[in-house]
Every structure is written in C-alpha cells, then in structure tokens.
C-alpha cells in the first residue's frame, strides 16, 4: 500500500523548492490518473457546463423575443378593438 502524502507535502515542492519530500509522482494517482489528466477533465466539465448554460441562454433570449413580439401584437389588437368601440 502506498504511503499517503499530505497536500502540504505535495505542494511544498512547488512552493518551497528544496524543502519537503514531495516528488513529481505525488501528483499521480493509481491507474495513471495524472494531475494533467484530472485538470483536463475538470476543464472539459467546465466547458460543457458553460456551453449548456450558453445554449439555455440563447433559448431564453429567443423565447423572450417571441413573447415580446406577441405582446406587442396583442397590444396593437387591443388598441384597434378599443378604437372601434368608441
């Protein structure tokens, strides 16, 4: 079983060169799950969330535009109707 290395020890190599006992392999997990791979997956997830939010925003803007168009048309209809009744 591999020795557990604290986060402080893992980061000491980067923040205080020459101190700590961390080595580059401290940033790797079993099965070849490297730090770069984990970061890339997190970035991919963030981009996916951003793209989904952007698509939802586009749909909402389009729906709001259509709603305003219908509201203006209804207002014009009511104005014509009220003008005929006078």
PDB file of N, CA, C and O in Angstrom:
ATOM      1  N   UNK A   1       0.836  -1.169   0.000  1.00  0.00           N
ATOM      2  CA  UNK A   1       0.000   0.000   0.000  1.00  0.00           C
ATOM      3  C   UNK A   1       0.885   1.236   0.000  1.00  0.00           C
ATOM      4  O   UNK A   1       1.856   1.315   0.752  1.00  0.00           O
ATOM      5  N   UNK A   2       0.546   2.197  -0.844  1.00  0.00           N
ATOM      6  CA  UNK A   2       1.368   3.399  -0.980  1.00  0.00           C
ATOM      7  C   UNK A   2       1.211   4.296   0.235  1.00  0.00           C
ATOM      8  O   UNK A   2       0.150   4.357   0.857  1.00  0.00           O
ATOM      9  N   UNK A   3       2.292   4.989   0.554  1.00  0.00           N
ATOM     10  CA  UNK A   3       2.265   5.927   1.674  1.00  0.00           C
ATOM     11  C   UNK A   3       1.429   7.141   1.302  1.00  0.00           C
ATOM     12  O   UNK A   3       1.553   7.661   0.193  1.00  0.00           O
ATOM     13  N   UNK A   4       0.585   7.598   2.211  1.00  0.00           N
ATOM     14  CA  UNK A   4      -0.241   8.781   1.954  1.00  0.00           C
ATOM     15  C   UNK A   4       0.616  10.018   2.167  1.00  0.00           C
ATOM     16  O   UNK A   4       1.284  10.155   3.191  1.00  0.00           O
ATOM     17  N   UNK A   5       0.590  10.904   1.204  1.00  0.00           N
ATOM     18  CA  UNK A   5       1.362  12.141   1.271  1.00  0.00           C
ATOM     19  C   UNK A   5       0.376  13.280   1.464  1.00  0.00           C
ATOM     20  O   UNK A   5      -0.598  13.401   0.720  1.00  0.00           O
ATOM     21  N   UNK A   6       0.628  14.114   2.462  1.00  0.00           N
ATOM     22  CA  UNK A   6      -0.297  15.216   2.733  1.00  0.00           C
ATOM     23  C   UNK A   6      -0.238  16.236   1.599  1.00  0.00           C
ATOM     24  O   UNK A   6       0.736  16.305   0.849  1.00  0.00           O
ATOM     25  N   UNK A   7      -1.301  17.019   1.495  1.00  0.00           N
ATOM     26  CA  UNK A   7      -1.349  18.058   0.478  1.00  0.00           C
ATOM     27  C   UNK A   7      -0.224  19.055   0.672  1.00  0.00           C
ATOM     28  O   UNK A   7       0.383  19.511  -0.297  1.00  0.00           O
ATOM     29  N   UNK A   8       0.055  19.393   1.913  1.00  0.00           N
ATOM     30  CA  UNK A   8       1.148  20.328   2.209  1.00  0.00           C
ATOM     31  C   UNK A   8       2.476  19.801   1.673  1.00  0.00           C
ATOM     32  O   UNK A   8       3.255  20.541   1.074  1.00  0.00           O
ATOM     33  N   UNK A   9       2.723  18.510   1.898  1.00  0.00           N
ATOM     34  CA  UNK A   9       3.957  17.915   1.405  1.00  0.00           C
ATOM     35  C   UNK A   9       3.994  17.868  -0.117  1.00  0.00           C
ATOM     36  O   UNK A   9       5.042  18.068  -0.730  1.00  0.00           O
ATOM     37  N   UNK A  10       2.829  17.598  -0.724  1.00  0.00           N
ATOM     38  CA  UNK A  10       2.799  17.543  -2.189  1.00  0.00           C
ATOM     39  C   UNK A  10       3.055  18.915  -2.794  1.00  0.00           C
ATOM     40  O   UNK A  10       3.711  19.023  -3.830  1.00  0.00           O
ATOM     41  N   UNK A  11       2.540  19.971  -2.155  1.00  0.00           N
ATOM     42  CA  UNK A  11       2.701  21.317  -2.693  1.00  0.00           C
ATOM     43  C   UNK A  11       4.021  21.964  -2.297  1.00  0.00           C
ATOM     44  O   UNK A  11       4.445  22.934  -2.926  1.00  0.00           O
ATOM     45  N   UNK A  12       4.679  21.439  -1.261  1.00  0.00           N
ATOM     46  CA  UNK A  12       5.930  22.034  -0.782  1.00  0.00           C
ATOM     47  C   UNK A  12       6.976  22.084  -1.892  1.00  0.00           C
ATOM     48  O   UNK A  12       7.754  23.035  -1.963  1.00  0.00           O
ATOM     49  N   UNK A  13       7.003  21.096  -2.736  1.00  0.00           N
ATOM     50  CA  UNK A  13       7.977  21.042  -3.828  1.00  0.00           C
ATOM     51  C   UNK A  13       7.809  22.233  -4.764  1.00  0.00           C
ATOM     52  O   UNK A  13       8.788  22.729  -5.322  1.00  0.00           O
ATOM     53  N   UNK A  14       6.562  22.698  -4.939  1.00  0.00           N
ATOM     54  CA  UNK A  14       6.288  23.811  -5.835  1.00  0.00           C
ATOM     55  C   UNK A  14       6.400  25.158  -5.138  1.00  0.00           C
ATOM     56  O   UNK A  14       6.804  26.144  -5.755  1.00  0.00           O
ATOM     57  N   UNK A  15       6.050  25.209  -3.875  1.00  0.00           N
ATOM     58  CA  UNK A  15       6.028  26.498  -3.182  1.00  0.00           C
ATOM     59  C   UNK A  15       7.318  26.798  -2.453  1.00  0.00           C
ATOM     60  O   UNK A  15       7.682  27.964  -2.300  1.00  0.00           O
ATOM     61  N   UNK A  16       8.010  25.784  -2.005  1.00  0.00           N
ATOM     62  CA  UNK A  16       9.283  25.974  -1.300  1.00  0.00           C
ATOM     63  C   UNK A  16      10.315  25.006  -1.881  1.00  0.00           C
ATOM     64  O   UNK A  16      10.548  23.938  -1.315  1.00  0.00           O
ATOM     65  N   UNK A  17      10.930  25.370  -3.001  1.00  0.00           N
ATOM     66  CA  UNK A  17      11.903  24.463  -3.613  1.00  0.00           C
ATOM     67  C   UNK A  17      13.007  24.078  -2.624  1.00  0.00           C
ATOM     68  O   UNK A  17      13.509  24.916  -1.876  1.00  0.00           O
ATOM     69  N   UNK A  18      13.366  22.820  -2.638  1.00  0.00           N
ATOM     70  CA  UNK A  18      14.421  22.330  -1.767  1.00  0.00           C
ATOM     71  C   UNK A  18      13.905  21.830  -0.431  1.00  0.00           C
ATOM     72  O   UNK A  18      14.634  21.162   0.302  1.00  0.00           O
ATOM     73  N   UNK A  19      12.655  22.143  -0.100  1.00  0.00           N
ATOM     74  CA  UNK A  19      12.081  21.673   1.163  1.00  0.00           C
ATOM     75  C   UNK A  19      11.040  20.602   0.872  1.00  0.00           C
ATOM     76  O   UNK A  19      10.553  20.470  -0.251  1.00  0.00           O
ATOM     77  N   UNK A  20      10.722  19.869   1.870  1.00  0.00           N
ATOM     78  CA  UNK A  20       9.682  18.851   1.725  1.00  0.00           C
ATOM     79  C   UNK A  20      10.209  17.610   1.037  1.00  0.00           C
ATOM     80  O   UNK A  20      11.311  17.604   0.488  1.00  0.00           O
ATOM     81  N   UNK A  21       9.428  16.587   1.073  1.00  0.00           N
ATOM     82  CA  UNK A  21       9.865  15.315   0.488  1.00  0.00           C
ATOM     83  C   UNK A  21       9.018  14.929  -0.708  1.00  0.00           C
ATOM     84  O   UNK A  21       9.047  13.783  -1.156  1.00  0.00           O
ATOM     85  N   UNK A  22       8.259  15.895  -1.227  1.00  0.00           N
ATOM     86  CA  UNK A  22       7.371  15.595  -2.346  1.00  0.00           C
ATOM     87  C   UNK A  22       8.173  15.379  -3.620  1.00  0.00           C
ATOM     88  O   UNK A  22       9.197  16.019  -3.860  1.00  0.00           O
ATOM     89  N   UNK A  23       7.681  14.477  -4.407  1.00  0.00           N
ATOM     90  CA  UNK A  23       8.274  14.247  -5.721  1.00  0.00           C
ATOM     91  C   UNK A  23       7.146  14.331  -6.750  1.00  0.00           C
ATOM     92  O   UNK A  23       5.968  14.364  -6.395  1.00  0.00           O
ATOM     93  N   UNK A  24       7.515  14.365  -7.991  1.00  0.00           N
ATOM     94  CA  UNK A  24       6.528  14.529  -9.051  1.00  0.00           C
ATOM     95  C   UNK A  24       5.467  13.424  -9.024  1.00  0.00           C
ATOM     96  O   UNK A  24       4.317  13.660  -9.394  1.00  0.00           O
ATOM     97  N   UNK A  25       5.841  12.251  -8.597  1.00  0.00           N
ATOM     98  CA  UNK A  25       4.883  11.146  -8.572  1.00  0.00           C
ATOM     99  C   UNK A  25       3.801  11.341  -7.508  1.00  0.00           C
ATOM    100  O   UNK A  25       2.793  10.635  -7.519  1.00  0.00           O
ATOM    101  N   UNK A  26       3.999  12.287  -6.592  1.00  0.00           N
ATOM    102  CA  UNK A  26       2.973  12.554  -5.578  1.00  0.00           C
ATOM    103  C   UNK A  26       1.709  13.104  -6.206  1.00  0.00           C
ATOM    104  O   UNK A  26       0.637  13.032  -5.605  1.00  0.00           O
ATOM    105  N   UNK A  27       1.820  13.662  -7.423  1.00  0.00           N
ATOM    106  CA  UNK A  27       0.671  14.226  -8.103  1.00  0.00           C
ATOM    107  C   UNK A  27      -0.029  13.208  -8.987  1.00  0.00           C
ATOM    108  O   UNK A  27      -0.984  13.554  -9.683  1.00  0.00           O
ATOM    109  N   UNK A  28       0.415  11.983  -8.974  1.00  0.00           N
ATOM    110  CA  UNK A  28      -0.208  10.933  -9.766  1.00  0.00           C
ATOM    111  C   UNK A  28      -1.011  10.013  -8.870  1.00  0.00           C
ATOM    112  O   UNK A  28      -0.622   9.743  -7.733  1.00  0.00           O
ATOM    113  N   UNK A  29      -2.108   9.544  -9.374  1.00  0.00           N
ATOM    114  CA  UNK A  29      -2.914   8.571  -8.660  1.00  0.00           C
ATOM    115  C   UNK A  29      -2.760   7.230  -9.346  1.00  0.00           C
ATOM    116  O   UNK A  29      -2.176   7.130 -10.425  1.00  0.00           O
ATOM    117  N   UNK A  30      -3.282   6.223  -8.718  1.00  0.00           N
ATOM    118  CA  UNK A  30      -3.168   4.894  -9.305  1.00  0.00           C
ATOM    119  C   UNK A  30      -3.899   4.834 -10.630  1.00  0.00           C
ATOM    120  O   UNK A  30      -4.866   5.562 -10.852  1.00  0.00           O
ATOM    121  N   UNK A  31      -3.441   3.985 -11.485  1.00  0.00           N
ATOM    122  CA  UNK A  31      -4.088   3.807 -12.783  1.00  0.00           C
ATOM    123  C   UNK A  31      -3.686   4.881 -13.785  1.00  0.00           C
ATOM    124  O   UNK A  31      -4.377   5.077 -14.785  1.00  0.00           O
ATOM    125  N   UNK A  32      -2.585   5.578 -13.537  1.00  0.00           N
ATOM    126  CA  UNK A  32      -2.116   6.588 -14.477  1.00  0.00           C
ATOM    127  C   UNK A  32      -2.953   7.853 -14.484  1.00  0.00           C
ATOM    128  O   UNK A  32      -2.906   8.613 -15.451  1.00  0.00           O
ATOM    129  N   UNK A  33      -3.717   8.097 -13.429  1.00  0.00           N
ATOM    130  CA  UNK A  33      -4.550   9.290 -13.335  1.00  0.00           C
ATOM    131  C   UNK A  33      -3.658  10.456 -12.918  1.00  0.00           C
ATOM    132  O   UNK A  33      -3.489  10.721 -11.728  1.00  0.00           O
ATOM    133  N   UNK A  34      -3.096  11.140 -13.889  1.00  0.00           N
ATOM    134  CA  UNK A  34      -2.146  12.203 -13.604  1.00  0.00           C
ATOM    135  C   UNK A  34      -2.850  13.514 -13.297  1.00  0.00           C
ATOM    136  O   UNK A  34      -4.042  13.677 -13.558  1.00  0.00           O
ATOM    137  N   UNK A  35      -2.095  14.434 -12.743  1.00  0.00           N
ATOM    138  CA  UNK A  35      -2.626  15.757 -12.442  1.00  0.00           C
ATOM    139  C   UNK A  35      -3.115  16.428 -13.717  1.00  0.00           C
ATOM    140  O   UNK A  35      -4.181  17.042 -13.736  1.00  0.00           O
ATOM    141  N   UNK A  36      -2.325  16.306 -14.788  1.00  0.00           N
ATOM    142  CA  UNK A  36      -2.722  16.891 -16.070  1.00  0.00           C
ATOM    143  C   UNK A  36      -4.048  16.311 -16.552  1.00  0.00           C
ATOM    144  O   UNK A  36      -4.903  17.048 -17.045  1.00  0.00           O
ATOM    145  N   UNK A  37      -4.228  15.005 -16.416  1.00  0.00           N
ATOM    146  CA  UNK A  37      -5.477  14.366 -16.824  1.00  0.00           C
ATOM    147  C   UNK A  37      -6.666  14.842 -16.002  1.00  0.00           C
ATOM    148  O   UNK A  37      -7.744  15.096 -16.539  1.00  0.00           O
ATOM    149  N   UNK A  38      -6.453  14.963 -14.680  1.00  0.00           N
ATOM    150  CA  UNK A  38      -7.537  15.450 -13.817  1.00  0.00           C
ATOM    151  C   UNK A  38      -7.895  16.885 -14.153  1.00  0.00           C
ATOM    152  O   UNK A  38      -9.075  17.231 -14.210  1.00  0.00           O
ATOM    153  N   UNK A  39      -6.889  17.728 -14.376  1.00  0.00           N
ATOM    154  CA  UNK A  39      -7.146  19.125 -14.732  1.00  0.00           C
ATOM    155  C   UNK A  39      -7.879  19.196 -16.066  1.00  0.00           C
ATOM    156  O   UNK A  39      -8.823  19.972 -16.212  1.00  0.00           O
ATOM    157  N   UNK A  40      -7.456  18.399 -17.036  1.00  0.00           N
ATOM    158  CA  UNK A  40      -8.095  18.407 -18.350  1.00  0.00           C
ATOM    159  C   UNK A  40      -9.558  17.990 -18.248  1.00  0.00           C
ATOM    160  O   UNK A  40     -10.418  18.579 -18.902  1.00  0.00           O
ATOM    161  N   UNK A  41      -9.846  16.970 -17.425  1.00  0.00           N
ATOM    162  CA  UNK A  41     -11.238  16.543 -17.242  1.00  0.00           C
ATOM    163  C   UNK A  41     -12.064  17.642 -16.585  1.00  0.00           C
ATOM    164  O   UNK A  41     -13.207  17.873 -16.978  1.00  0.00           O
ATOM    165  N   UNK A  42     -11.497  18.326 -15.583  1.00  0.00           N
ATOM    166  CA  UNK A  42     -12.225  19.420 -14.924  1.00  0.00           C
ATOM    167  C   UNK A  42     -12.473  20.560 -15.907  1.00  0.00           C
ATOM    168  O   UNK A  42     -13.547  21.161 -15.898  1.00  0.00           O
ATOM    169  N   UNK A  43     -11.487  20.863 -16.755  1.00  0.00           N
ATOM    170  CA  UNK A  43     -11.686  21.901 -17.767  1.00  0.00           C
ATOM    171  C   UNK A  43     -12.762  21.498 -18.759  1.00  0.00           C
ATOM    172  O   UNK A  43     -13.602  22.316 -19.136  1.00  0.00           O
ATOM    173  N   UNK A  44     -12.741  20.239 -19.182  1.00  0.00           N
ATOM    174  CA  UNK A  44     -13.773  19.750 -20.103  1.00  0.00           C
ATOM    175  C   UNK A  44     -15.159  19.859 -19.475  1.00  0.00           C
ATOM    176  O   UNK A  44     -16.118  20.249 -20.140  1.00  0.00           O
ATOM    177  N   UNK A  45     -15.262  19.510 -18.182  1.00  0.00           N
ATOM    178  CA  UNK A  45     -16.547  19.623 -17.494  1.00  0.00           C
ATOM    179  C   UNK A  45     -16.996  21.083 -17.419  1.00  0.00           C
ATOM    180  O   UNK A  45     -18.172  21.383 -17.627  1.00  0.00           O
ATOM    181  N   UNK A  46     -16.061  21.991 -17.123  1.00  0.00           N
ATOM    182  CA  UNK A  46     -16.404  23.416 -17.037  1.00  0.00           C
ATOM    183  C   UNK A  46     -16.864  23.950 -18.390  1.00  0.00           C
ATOM    184  O   UNK A  46     -17.824  24.718 -18.461  1.00  0.00           O
ATOM    185  N   UNK A  47     -16.189  23.551 -19.454  1.00  0.00           N
ATOM    186  CA  UNK A  47     -16.577  23.991 -20.798  1.00  0.00           C
ATOM    187  C   UNK A  47     -17.951  23.437 -21.154  1.00  0.00           C
ATOM    188  O   UNK A  47     -18.769  24.137 -21.752  1.00  0.00           O
ATOM    189  N   UNK A  48     -18.205  22.194 -20.790  1.00  0.00           N
ATOM    190  CA  UNK A  48     -19.510  21.586 -21.068  1.00  0.00           C
ATOM    191  C   UNK A  48     -20.621  22.336 -20.328  1.00  0.00           C
ATOM    192  O   UNK A  48     -21.685  22.592 -20.893  1.00  0.00           O
ATOM    193  N   UNK A  49     -20.373  22.684 -19.072  1.00  0.00           N
ATOM    194  CA  UNK A  49     -21.363  23.445 -18.300  1.00  0.00           C
ATOM    195  C   UNK A  49     -21.573  24.812 -18.936  1.00  0.00           C
ATOM    196  O   UNK A  49     -22.707  25.270 -19.073  1.00  0.00           O
ATOM    197  N   UNK A  50     -20.474  25.466 -19.327  1.00  0.00           N
ATOM    198  CA  UNK A  50     -20.585  26.785 -19.948  1.00  0.00           C
ATOM    199  C   UNK A  50     -21.385  26.704 -21.250  1.00  0.00           C
ATOM    200  O   UNK A  50     -22.261  27.535 -21.494  1.00  0.00           O
ATOM    201  N   UNK A  51     -21.086  25.705 -22.086  1.00  0.00           N
ATOM    202  CA  UNK A  51     -21.793  25.573 -23.361  1.00  0.00           C
ATOM    203  C   UNK A  51     -23.285  25.287 -23.136  1.00  0.00           C
ATOM    204  O   UNK A  51     -24.134  25.810 -23.858  1.00  0.00           O
ATOM    205  N   UNK A  52     -23.598  24.464 -22.145  1.00  0.00           N
ATOM    206  CA  UNK A  52     -25.001  24.181 -21.834  1.00  0.00           C
ATOM    207  C   UNK A  52     -25.705  25.449 -21.367  1.00  0.00           C
ATOM    208  O   UNK A  52     -26.817  25.749 -21.803  1.00  0.00           O
ATOM    209  N   UNK A  53     -25.046  26.195 -20.471  1.00  0.00           N
ATOM    210  CA  UNK A  53     -25.638  27.449 -19.999  1.00  0.00           C
ATOM    211  C   UNK A  53     -25.834  28.430 -21.142  1.00  0.00           C
ATOM    212  O   UNK A  53     -26.850  29.123 -21.200  1.00  0.00           O
ATOM    213  N   UNK A  54     -24.869  28.492 -22.049  1.00  0.00           N
ATOM    214  CA  UNK A  54     -24.964  29.397 -23.192  1.00  0.00           C
ATOM    215  C   UNK A  54     -26.139  29.015 -24.095  1.00  0.00           C
ATOM    216  O   UNK A  54     -26.869  29.887 -24.565  1.00  0.00           O
ATOM    217  N   UNK A  55     -26.322  27.714 -24.337  1.00  0.00           N
ATOM    218  CA  UNK A  55     -27.453  27.262 -25.148  1.00  0.00           C
ATOM    219  C   UNK A  55     -28.779  27.602 -24.478  1.00  0.00           C
ATOM    220  O   UNK A  55     -29.713  28.056 -25.139  1.00  0.00           O
ATOM    221  N   UNK A  56     -28.861  27.385 -23.172  1.00  0.00           N
ATOM    222  CA  UNK A  56     -30.082  27.735 -22.443  1.00  0.00           C
ATOM    223  C   UNK A  56     -30.342  29.237 -22.517  1.00  0.00           C
ATOM    224  O   UNK A  56     -31.487  29.661 -22.676  1.00  0.00           O
ATOM    225  N   UNK A  57     -29.305  30.028 -22.406  1.00  0.00           N
ATOM    226  CA  UNK A  57     -29.448  31.481 -22.505  1.00  0.00           C
ATOM    227  C   UNK A  57     -29.984  31.859 -23.887  1.00  0.00           C
ATOM    228  O   UNK A  57     -30.892  32.682 -24.000  1.00  0.00           O
ATOM    229  N   UNK A  58     -29.420  31.255 -24.937  1.00  0.00           N
ATOM    230  CA  UNK A  58     -29.884  31.542 -26.296  1.00  0.00           C
ATOM    231  C   UNK A  58     -31.363  31.192 -26.461  1.00  0.00           C
ATOM    232  O   UNK A  58     -32.116  31.947 -27.076  1.00  0.00           O
ATOM    233  N   UNK A  59     -31.780  30.045 -25.909  1.00  0.00           N
ATOM    234  CA  UNK A  59     -33.176  29.634 -25.992  1.00  0.00           C
ATOM    235  C   UNK A  59     -34.058  30.628 -25.243  1.00  0.00           C
ATOM    236  O   UNK A  59     -35.120  31.012 -25.733  1.00  0.00           O
ATOM    237  N   UNK A  60     -33.622  31.044 -24.059  1.00  0.00           N
ATOM    238  CA  UNK A  60     -34.407  32.002 -23.278  1.00  0.00           C
ATOM    239  C   UNK A  60     -34.529  33.344 -23.984  1.00  0.00           C
ATOM    240  O   UNK A  60     -35.602  33.949 -23.978  1.00  0.00           O
ATOM    241  N   UNK A  61     -33.446  33.818 -24.592  1.00  0.00           N
ATOM    242  CA  UNK A  61     -33.498  35.095 -25.309  1.00  0.00           C
ATOM    243  C   UNK A  61     -34.445  34.993 -26.502  1.00  0.00           C
ATOM    244  O   UNK A  61     -35.235  35.902 -26.753  1.00  0.00           O
ATOM    245  N   UNK A  62     -34.363  33.887 -27.231  1.00  0.00           N
ATOM    246  CA  UNK A  62     -35.253  33.686 -28.375  1.00  0.00           C
ATOM    247  C   UNK A  62     -36.719  33.624 -27.927  1.00  0.00           C
ATOM    248  O   UNK A  62     -37.596  34.202 -28.570  1.00  0.00           O
ATOM    249  N   UNK A  63     -36.973  32.926 -26.831  1.00  0.00           N
ATOM    250  CA  UNK A  63     -38.342  32.823 -26.317  1.00  0.00           C
ATOM    251  C   UNK A  63     -38.841  34.188 -25.842  1.00  0.00           C
ATOM    252  O   UNK A  63     -39.999  34.539 -26.066  1.00  0.00           O
ATOM    253  N   UNK A  64     -37.973  34.951 -25.192  1.00  0.00           N
ATOM    254  CA  UNK A  64     -38.385  36.269 -24.721  1.00  0.00           C
ATOM    255  C   UNK A  64     -38.672  37.203 -25.892  1.00  0.00           C
ATOM    256  O   UNK A  64     -39.620  37.987 -25.845  1.00  0.00           O
ATOM    257  N   UNK A  65     -37.865  37.122 -26.933  1.00  0.00           N
ATOM    258  CA  UNK A  65     -38.098  37.940 -28.123  1.00  0.00           C
ATOM    259  C   UNK A  65     -39.445  37.603 -28.744  1.00  0.00           C
ATOM    260  O   UNK A  65     -40.202  38.504 -29.106  1.00  0.00           O
ATOM    261  N   UNK A  66     -39.750  36.320 -28.870  1.00  0.00           N
ATOM    262  CA  UNK A  66     -41.039  35.900 -29.427  1.00  0.00           C
ATOM    263  C   UNK A  66     -42.184  36.345 -28.522  1.00  0.00           C
ATOM    264  O   UNK A  66     -43.230  36.768 -29.015  1.00  0.00           O
ATOM    265  N   UNK A  67     -42.002  36.256 -27.213  1.00  0.00           N
ATOM    266  CA  UNK A  67     -43.039  36.671 -26.279  1.00  0.00           C
ATOM    267  C   UNK A  67     -43.317  38.172 -26.406  1.00  0.00           C
ATOM    268  O   UNK A  67     -44.474  38.592 -26.406  1.00  0.00           O
ATOM    269  N   UNK A  68     -42.251  38.980 -26.515  1.00  0.00           N
ATOM    270  CA  UNK A  68     -42.425  40.433 -26.663  1.00  0.00           C
ATOM    271  C   UNK A  68     -43.130  40.746 -27.980  1.00  0.00           C
ATOM    272  O   UNK A  68     -43.994  41.621 -28.037  1.00  0.00           O
ATOM    273  N   UNK A  69     -42.753  40.023 -29.041  1.00  0.00           N
ATOM    274  CA  UNK A  69     -43.402  40.234 -30.332  1.00  0.00           C
ATOM    275  C   UNK A  69     -44.901  39.949 -30.238  1.00  0.00           C
ATOM    276  O   UNK A  69     -45.714  40.712 -30.761  1.00  0.00           O
ATOM    277  N   UNK A  70     -45.269  38.846 -29.567  1.00  0.00           N
ATOM    278  CA  UNK A  70     -46.686  38.523 -29.392  1.00  0.00           C
ATOM    279  C   UNK A  70     -47.385  39.536 -28.493  1.00  0.00           C
ATOM    280  O   UNK A  70     -48.545  39.877 -28.727  1.00  0.00           O
ATOM    281  N   UNK A  71     -46.695  40.016 -27.476  1.00  0.00           N
ATOM    282  CA  UNK A  71     -47.272  41.012 -26.583  1.00  0.00           C
ATOM    283  C   UNK A  71     -47.560  42.327 -27.323  1.00  0.00           C
ATOM    284  O   UNK A  71     -48.608  42.939 -27.119  1.00  0.00           O
ATOM    285  N   UNK A  72     -46.631  42.755 -28.178  1.00  0.00           N
ATOM    286  CA  UNK A  72     -46.824  43.972 -28.975  1.00  0.00           C
ATOM    287  C   UNK A  72     -47.993  43.776 -29.939  1.00  0.00           C
ATOM    288  O   UNK A  72     -48.813  44.678 -30.110  1.00  0.00           O
ATOM    289  N   UNK A  73     -48.074  42.599 -30.570  1.00  0.00           N
ATOM    290  CA  UNK A  73     -49.176  42.320 -31.489  1.00  0.00           C
ATOM    291  C   UNK A  73     -50.510  42.323 -30.739  1.00  0.00           C
ATOM    292  O   UNK A  73     -51.504  42.840 -31.249  1.00  0.00           O
ATOM    293  N   UNK A  74     -50.537  41.760 -29.557  1.00  0.00           N
ATOM    294  CA  UNK A  74     -51.767  41.750 -28.769  1.00  0.00           C
ATOM    295  C   UNK A  74     -52.157  43.166 -28.351  1.00  0.00           C
ATOM    296  O   UNK A  74     -53.338  43.515 -28.362  1.00  0.00           O
ATOM    297  N   UNK A  75     -51.170  43.981 -27.985  1.00  0.00           N
ATOM    298  CA  UNK A  75     -51.437  45.365 -27.614  1.00  0.00           C
ATOM    299  C   UNK A  75     -52.014  46.137 -28.805  1.00  0.00           C
ATOM    300  O   UNK A  75     -52.939  46.934 -28.647  1.00  0.00           O
ATOM    301  N   UNK A  76     -51.463  45.893 -29.991  1.00  0.00           N
ATOM    302  CA  UNK A  76     -51.985  46.549 -31.194  1.00  0.00           C
ATOM    303  C   UNK A  76     -53.416  46.089 -31.472  1.00  0.00           C
ATOM    304  O   UNK A  76     -54.269  46.896 -31.840  1.00  0.00           O
ATOM    305  N   UNK A  77     -53.676  44.797 -31.297  1.00  0.00           N
ATOM    306  CA  UNK A  77     -55.035  44.270 -31.487  1.00  0.00           C
ATOM    307  C   UNK A  77     -56.006  44.951 -30.516  1.00  0.00           C
ATOM    308  O   UNK A  77     -57.091  45.372 -30.915  1.00  0.00           O
ATOM    309  N   UNK A  78     -55.616  45.057 -29.248  1.00  0.00           N
ATOM    310  CA  UNK A  78     -56.483  45.695 -28.249  1.00  0.00           C
ATOM    311  C   UNK A  78     -56.724  47.165 -28.577  1.00  0.00           C
ATOM    312  O   UNK A  78     -57.829  47.673 -28.385  1.00  0.00           O
ATOM    313  N   UNK A  79     -55.690  47.850 -29.072  1.00  0.00           N
ATOM    314  CA  UNK A  79     -55.855  49.264 -29.432  1.00  0.00           C
ATOM    315  C   UNK A  79     -56.825  49.408 -30.596  1.00  0.00           C
ATOM    316  O   UNK A  79     -57.658  50.314 -30.591  1.00  0.00           O
ATOM    317  N   UNK A  80     -56.733  48.521 -31.610  1.00  0.00           N
ATOM    318  CA  UNK A  80     -57.678  48.570 -32.734  1.00  0.00           C
ATOM    319  C   UNK A  80     -59.103  48.266 -32.275  1.00  0.00           C
ATOM    320  O   UNK A  80     -60.053  48.931 -32.688  1.00  0.00           O
ATOM    321  N   UNK A  81     -59.241  47.264 -31.425  1.00  0.00           N
ATOM    322  CA  UNK A  81     -60.536  46.870 -30.911  1.00  0.00           C
ATOM    323  C   UNK A  81     -61.171  48.015 -30.108  1.00  0.00           C
ATOM    324  O   UNK A  81     -62.351  48.326 -30.271  1.00  0.00           O
ATOM    325  N   UNK A  82     -60.360  48.633 -29.237  1.00  0.00           N
ATOM    326  CA  UNK A  82     -60.880  49.734 -28.427  1.00  0.00           C
ATOM    327  C   UNK A  82     -61.237  50.939 -29.284  1.00  0.00           C
ATOM    328  O   UNK A  82     -62.172  51.675 -28.970  1.00  0.00           O
ATOM    329  N   UNK A  83     -60.491  51.139 -30.366  1.00  0.00           N
ATOM    330  CA  UNK A  83     -60.796  52.287 -31.260  1.00  0.00           C
ATOM    331  C   UNK A  83     -62.124  52.069 -31.968  1.00  0.00           C
ATOM    332  O   UNK A  83     -62.860  53.027 -32.203  1.00  0.00           O
ATOM    333  N   UNK A  84     -62.446  50.813 -32.314  1.00  0.00           N
ATOM    334  CA  UNK A  84     -63.717  50.526 -32.975  1.00  0.00           C
ATOM    335  C   UNK A  84     -64.900  50.693 -32.030  1.00  0.00           C
ATOM    336  O   UNK A  84     -65.996  51.049 -32.462  1.00  0.00           O
ATOM    337  N   UNK A  85     -64.689  50.443 -30.771  1.00  0.00           N
ATOM    338  CA  UNK A  85     -65.775  50.514 -29.809  1.00  0.00           C
ATOM    339  C   UNK A  85     -66.133  51.960 -29.419  1.00  0.00           C
ATOM    340  O   UNK A  85     -67.203  52.197 -28.860  1.00  0.00           O
ATOM    341  N   UNK A  86     -65.291  52.878 -29.695  1.00  0.00           N
ATOM    342  CA  UNK A  86     -65.548  54.280 -29.305  1.00  0.00           C
ATOM    343  C   UNK A  86     -66.418  54.975 -30.263  1.00  0.00           C
ATOM    344  O   UNK A  86     -66.725  56.153 -30.076  1.00  0.00           O
TER     345      UNK A  86
END
